[in-house]
Amino acid sequence: MLSKNPRRSQTAASPVALTIAGSDSSAGAGAQADLKTFTALGVYGLTAITCIVAETPGKVSRIQAADPEIVREQIELLLKNFPVAGIKTGLLCNAEIVAQVVRSLRKVKERPLVVDPVMVATTGDVLLAPETIQIYERKLLPVATLITPNLDEASRLLGDSIRDLAAMHRAARALAK
């Protein structure tokens, strides 16, 4: 007998993860890449979209932020209705969205939180304003289970350049504190 709700039966059989990230039109990053990874690992993926990114490999053309209230509503609705086992954040393109994400995550029981502090595109384009980075540092990073900055993001978070393996080790220790 077929289930009336195939999503419900799939989520019952698989772990569920939520990505809170931007939508990348080229599917090489953002929520689309997270969903591909979740699927490859046998995880049912949910998304709360924070922005729409018009990009191709090597070029970010435009980023349009979602309304912070719809970001909050997506997160809270999904957390209320699905057995989310883990959460990952990606591009949270402005201070208001970071603040809404933090508020929404405070309301849930403890779950693993992976924060990818997307601040700099692989092209080197800076994606976040300084005040947004400050909110990441003060409010979101302290509640993360794991953070996954790239070298440019780690450099921005630490205010120091990372040029060699020894500097990478120092940066990892500093970010772990």
Sequence and secondary structure as in RCSB ss.txt:
>XXXX:A:sequence
MLSKNPRRSQTAASPVALTIAGSDSSAGAGAQADLKTFTALGVYGLTAITCIVAETPGKVSRIQAADPEIVREQI
ELLLKNFPVAGIKTGLLCNAEIVAQVVRSLRKVKERPLVVDPVMVATTGDVLLAPETIQIYERKLLPVATLITPN
LDEASRLLGDSIRDLAAMHRAARALAK
>XXXX:A:secstr
   S HHHHHHHHS EEEEEEEEETTSSSHHHHHHHHHHHTT EEEEEEEEEEEEETTEEEEEEE  HHHHHHHH
HHHHHHS EEEEEE    SHHHHHHHHHHHHTS    EEE    B TTS B S HHHHHHIIIIIGGG SEE   
HHHHHHHHTS   SHHHHHHHHHHHH 
